[in-house]
Amino acid sequence: MAGWRFSRSWQLRGVARGVRLGVAGLVLGAAAQSALADVWAFVDPQGVAHFASEQIDARYELFFRQAETFDTRLDPPPPERVVTAPAVPDPPPPPSRLLAFFDSSPSYKSVRQILQDASSDHNIDYELLQALIATESGFNTSAVSPKGAIGLMQLMPDTARRYGVDSDRHGPLERKLTDPRINIRAGVRYLRDLINMFPGELELALAAYNAGEGAVMRAG
């Protein structure tokens, strides 16, 4: 079964008593399997929040329902016909301890408004962006991956340049990508372009965000 590897553990800056967020890295399978389906999570007694793509054990509770349930199209066309389907029960709310974790995290609270603005500007669900950043960087603005992806949304320098972020008299590109506003604006624009590139296939757009659009296209 394909899933996420627990490959990174980010330190959330400024969180009291060393609260850490153990982050599950996204893995692109040979068949470009789901990059962000359900997100399960729990907070352990030490205050560490753990995320996974499946319910590993009974401690994990549903934090984020499948990304495909979100309508991220800019102008969805009207349905061709009305189909009556059985009612689908609403997913349970995220566990209260996990919500308290986010509410008490200065790293998350400091970027919440920026994230809300980007969500509105580019018509991408806020909870989707929240879950994506949680898995990519654990809301650590200074996170740097072994491959060189930087900041909250783990942007590669070459990708950032495509969206107008570059070194200049105000500072090097790498430092700019640790600025939450710059990082989120560029990252959300990139995600929107990928959603448009893979219309109706949000799972592929998210896989491309993590592994690159070329990898998804080669995987077929």
C-alpha positions, 0 to 999 in steps of 0.5 A: 500500500502506497502512503507517506513516509515519515521522513521529516520532523520540523521544529516549530519556532517559538512554541512553548515547551518545545512543541514539535510537529512530526510531519509526513512527507508526501511520496509519489508512487510510480502510478502517481497515486494520491498525494493528499487524500485523508490526513489523520493526526494525533497529539501525543503527551509531549505535545508532538502532533503526528500526521499520516495518510492513513489511520496507523493506529487507534490514536489517529483521528481524521483531521482532513477529508480527501482533497478531491471533495474540494471544488477548486475550479475558478468557474465550475460549469453548471451540471449537465444533469441532476443526479440524486445520490445517497446523502454522504454524512459530514466528516467528523470535526478535527479532534479538539486536542489537535485544534488546540495545538493549532490555536496555541501555535504562534507559527500557525497563528502568525500566517493565518491571515496571509493564508486566508487572503491567498485562499480567497484570492486564488479560490483554493480551500483554506483547509486544503492549504492548511493541510498542505503546509502542515505536511510540507513544513509543519509551519516552520518558515525556515524549513529547508528540505534535503533537496533545497526546497525552502519555507512554509510551502517548500518551494524550490528556487527555480519554481520561485523564480517562475513567480517573480521571486529572485535575488536583488538588492533587497536580499537573496532569493533563499532568504526571501523564501523564508518570508511567509507572505512571499512564500505563500503567495508564490506557493499558492499561485503555483498550486493554482496553476497546477490545478488548472494544468490537471483539471478535475484531478486535484490528486495529480495537482497535489502530486505535481506540487510535491514531486514536480509536474514533469514527474507526474506526466512521466508517470502517466 
